[in-house]
Amino acid sequence: MRSRIPGLDQTISAQLFHLFQDKGFIDKNGYMRNDGRALHWEEALRERKIVLPDKRLSNHIQEELNLAFAYHEMTSLQSVQIFDWFESHLSRSRLTMI
């Protein structure tokens, strides 16, 4: 198995996942609910007494949270506007062809 964050083993990864679910940072499907930059996940880590094997892992985890939300944000948050734009341009194209 390839690790996304070198030095973060599967045990700690699972603990983080469950913590993020318990705190409501991710939904039941594992999707981020809010921007990763706005989460107080390190505070939640301390409350749960989860210790990272290396402090530098925090930066990598934060980056993954940012990427996870950015992907979701780019593909779904503005989908209504995107579909409206396509629909408006598709309608014009049809009128031009008729």
Secondary structure, 3 states (H helix, E strand, C coil): CCCCCCCCCHHHHHHHHHHHHHCCCECCCCCECCCHHHCCHHHHHHHHCCCCCCCCHHHHHHHHHHHHHHHHHHHHHCHHHHHHHHHHHHHHHHHHHC
